[in-house]
Amino acid sequence: MKKNLVLVETLHTGSGLEIIKAAIAQQVHIHFLTAEIDWLEKNVPDELKRLISIISVDWNTTTVKDEFIKLCKSDEQFILYTQRDGYIEAVSRVAEEFGLPFTSAKAVHIARNKHLARDLFQNTEIASPKYMQAETLDEFFSVVPLMTFPFVVKPAGGSGSKDVVIVSDSSDIPFAESLLLASTGDRFLIEEFKVGPLVSVETFSCGGEHHILGVTNRLMSQQPYFVELGYAFPCRYQEKIKKQLEVATRFILEKLNYRFGFCHIEFVLAEDAPYLIEINPRLGGLQLGKVMSLSFGVNIYDILIKALFDESTFPTSLIAKQAAAGYVVYAPKPGIIKEIKGIETSSQYPYVYEIYPGIRVGDYAKPTTDMMGYVAQVIATGVMAEQALVHAHSAATAIMIEVESS
């Protein structure tokens, strides 16, 4: 029976292309639904475009369900998937209705809405920052006197650190107010700031089992923003912390009734315990999938494709053979990218695996307040996670970006 994968949009960080490559390698035909034809034409290699069916859609006039029904044939197998945050809930509902492998719509909805996740795990064994909610500026100003500085303000449904800031003292409140006014979110969390490194636990669920793949560390930008500069996998911690993370992760997945696919759960390692920050019902962003694949020596996108068509195929064990890391290069200031130099030099550094482009010459570089507008990602390997991250950072220093003056 012919196998078909209906892929709804893709991430601009390159992981969507890796899913396409893995599917093609397994003789799975891709039907790519996208409203971003311009991006696709610019970023997807011609050799890949020739091997897939590209379907231009207008999400204002159609739905994931309608497009999926149009494609389905009774004598072929059709599976539905997305990595894109804005479409995960819609895909989960359609997958549930048609009995397709995906995690439950309820689990996805809770994970995608931070206030619901906070409510679900309140008064459980999972440590979480204290928080309050606000839907209007009046509510925000009524909550502020009840908080202790510093605290974090974030959209309840956001991702990629977009519009997430720390309020260190009262002088930062007007700045937070301006972000709230500019945001399209309808609800915000105002939560205590837990001091400690940010890590994420990467998992894959299928066949009634939760597989913990490892822990990723983070190198973050200067506050008040939370911009990701680097990440490395697998990060090793003392046995006590490792056990705490494993127990908390399994409890979270069970409580959510998480049934299928990757999950990316972020914790702050505070002095007393790991604190749950957020749950992402997908593989982690940027090039984490490639970094994990380099570490295991196994393409995790191949694992995903196989599991989508047969949930019993997950490997019995995945053992990290090395560490790998990514370092993210951003423009030095906002403006039109005039020139990018040093990519070839960067690629010649020892231990560098690949350099993934982001925005290009002629594109507009937005202010670096989140991880959405990077110029390049340098992927490198090492014996340990910290070493791999140093290798990636060293190579990234060769990349120079010139921005046109406004």
Stockholm file with secondary structure:
# STOCKHOLM 1.0

chainA/1-406         MKKNLVLVETLHTGSGLEIIKAAIAQQVHIHFLTAEIDWLEKNVPDELKRLISIISVDWNTTTVKDEFIKLCKSDEQFILYTQRDGYIEAVSRVAEEFGLPFTSAKAVHIARNKHLARDLFQNTEIASPKYMQAETLDEFFSVVPLMTFPFVVKPAGGSGSKDVVIVSDSSDIPFAESLLLASTGDRFLIEEFKVGPLVSVETFSCGGEHHILGVTNRLMSQQPYFVELGYAFPCRYQEKIKKQLEVATRFILEKLNYRFGFCHIEFVLAEDAPYLIEINPRLGGLQLGKVMSLSFGVNIYDILIKALFDESTFPTSLIAKQAAAGYVVYAPKPGIIKEIKGIETSSQYPYVYEIYPGIRVGDYAKPTTDMMGYVAQVIATGVMAEQALVHAHSAATAIMIEVESS
#=GR chainA/1-406 SS CCEEEEEECCCTTSHHHHHHHHHHHTTEEEEEEESCHHHHHHHSCHHHHTTSEEEECCTTTCCHHHHHHHHCCTTSEEEEECCCHHHHHHHHHHHHHHTCSSCCHHHHHHHHSHHHHHHHHTTSSSCCCCEEEESSHHHHHHHGGGSCSSEEEEETTCCTTTTCEEECSGGGHHHHHHHHHHCCCSCEEEEECCCSCEEEEEEEEETTEEEEEEEEEEEECSTTBCCEEEEEESCCCCHHHHHHHHHHHHHHHHHHTCCSEEEEEEEEECSSSEEEEEEESSCCSTTHHHHHHHHHTSCHHHHHHHHHHCGGGSCSCCCCSSEEEEEEECCSSSEEEEEEECHHHHHTSTTEEEEEECSCTTSEECCSSSSTTCSEEEEEEESSHHHHHHHHHHHHTTCEEEECCC
#=GC SS_cons         CCEEEEEECCCTTSHHHHHHHHHHHTTEEEEEEESCHHHHHHHSCHHHHTTSEEEECCTTTCCHHHHHHHHCCTTSEEEEECCCHHHHHHHHHHHHHHTCSSCCHHHHHHHHSHHHHHHHHTTSSSCCCCEEEESSHHHHHHHGGGSCSSEEEEETTCCTTTTCEEECSGGGHHHHHHHHHHCCCSCEEEEECCCSCEEEEEEEEETTEEEEEEEEEEEECSTTBCCEEEEEESCCCCHHHHHHHHHHHHHHHHHHTCCSEEEEEEEEECSSSEEEEEEESSCCSTTHHHHHHHHHTSCHHHHHHHHHHCGGGSCSCCCCSSEEEEEEECCSSSEEEEEEECHHHHHTSTTEEEEEECSCTTSEECCSSSSTTCSEEEEEEESSHHHHHHHHHHHHTTCEEEECCC
//
